Amino acid sequence: MSNINILWADDEIDLLKPLKIFLEKKDYKVEMVSNGYDAIEVLKSNPKIDVVFLDESMPGMSGLETLTEIKQFREDVPVVMITKNEAENIMDEAIGSQIADYLIKPVNPHQILLSLKKIIDNKRLVEEKTSSDYQQEFRKLLMEINSGPDLPDWIEIYKKIVSWELKLGGSQSDQMMDILTMQKKEANAEWSKYVVRNYSDWLEGASEGQPLMSHTMMRREVLPYLQDGIPTFFILMDNMRYDQWKVIEPILKERFYLEKESHFISILPTTTQYSRNAIFAGLMPSDIQKRFPDKWLNDIDDGGKNMYEEDFLKDQLSRLVRREIKSHYVKVTRHHFGKQLPEQMTNFLNNDLTVIVYNFIDMLSHARTEMEVLKELAADEAAYRSITRSWFLHSPLWAGLQRLADKDVRIIFTTDHGTIRVSTPSKVVGDKETTTNLRYKVGKNLRYDSGDVLEVREPHTVGLPRPNISSAFIFAKEDKFFLYPNNYNYYHNYYQDTFQHGGISLEEMICPIGVLRSK
């Protein structure tokens, strides 16, 4: 396979020159360093490295020590350990640390080319070590959750939880998964308290002190890229959670390299109507309503709530970008539209900015609620991620992006909000105009359990329009979902364990942004 970038760390570089020449004749690109410290620096500065060959016996920092450091920041990169030592405990430790393979010196070129076929017991050892490592990490993560973390700390906590979900999700350790689920539930309880205390301040504070949120995301994380003349594709996957991004990311990295990963906080309600309009307008919903009184629809109004995203985008570009920008907006809501996307991709290279909104994950979450077969296929988060990954791998979107892989382009991959699997019902009473969303309500004279919600009696204080003079918003915390007393048991059974959005949770609010470049 060509265009594979190999980093080889070995203190005997001179002896490896014949192997380097052999690999380069096979169209591999090989960079060699003589120690673990340099290997780590190269990996940190060069995201294009695809595989690492790592000598175990190096002076200063051993191969195992280097491997441990590498996995802290490049968990995805395969590592082949090369050693003179055949001791079983060293090999078990290395394999348990998720190396791709190991070779015993002296190695020949054909051993290297065939090394991936020689993995025998990798999966079992990885599972055993993963469960053991999480047991050690559990108490540390628990302390972090209860230590009064600030927003950057919360983002790191959530990333760690998702990382463990991905690691343990492939193992047979149901007990460890149950413990992790309980830990995430506790994290969401503390996150909800944190949001209740700080949400208004995030919106009222000086702009330089505000966290990155829906209405500032494009201004701060997208528009600055439009100055260098590289065609930029802004891909927004509706309803994509951080864990779903992490299973799509390795597919993207087969053809692109990840230049940067960051995160923004979705505004409340964490729904398309509010968060996505805020992204494209660069404004909070109340300001959108003031600026576009004929284009903003409240929950109680009839009609589509996201019909004017392209207008909002063009207005934001005209306000914030000092030069004329050639932009194009595409929304894919049906498979028929998506099938046309690959053919169109190269036509978009003449644009400064191409925006593609893709609605598959949103449709999946709604269909799962209504269709028994999808409830079986996406029974839990691991299955939900698996379906997302499988769809993306065979999607028109990925087919279209691959047509850009040999062009000099930038891909910004993100979402508008995530979803949470709800499990705890919370009773709400409201009038006939109260909204039907399960994770937030807007209406008059709402009655509810105050401990289950964040209540906003003055919507303008958090940038939300007020449909009626006495309207208030409530947002569900943690994994709660709102039910009316009428037919309570029926709707409890119908909606329990479905994926919903609109409220306060780590999954709904902490949204990924991945910036990728062609290799």
Secondary structure, DSSP 8 states (H G I E B T S, - for coil): --S-EEEEE-S-GGGGHHHHHHHHHTT-EEEEESSHHHHHHHHHH-TT--EEEEES--SSS-HHHHHHHHHHH-TTS-EEEEES---HHHHHHHHHTT-SEEEESS--HHHHHTGGGG--SHHHHHHHHHHHHHHHHHHHHHHHHTS---HHHHHHHHHHHHHHHHHHHTSS-HHHHHHHHHHHHHHHHHHHHHHHHHHHHHHHS-GGGS--BHHHHHHHHTGGGGGS---EEEEEETT--HHHHHHHHHHHTTTEEEEEEEEEE--SS-SIIIIIHHHHHTS-HHHHHHH-TTT---TTSSS-SSS-HHHHHHHHHHHH-SS---EEEEEE-SHHHHHTHHHHHGGGGG-SEEEEEE-HHHHHHHHHHH-HHHHHHT-SHHHHHHHHHHHHHTSHHHHHHHTTTTSS-EEEEEES---EE--EEEEEE--TTS---SSEEEESS-EE-GGGEEEESSGGGGT---SSTT-EEEEEBTTEEEE-STTHHHHHHHHTT-EE-SSB-HHHHEEEEEEEEE-
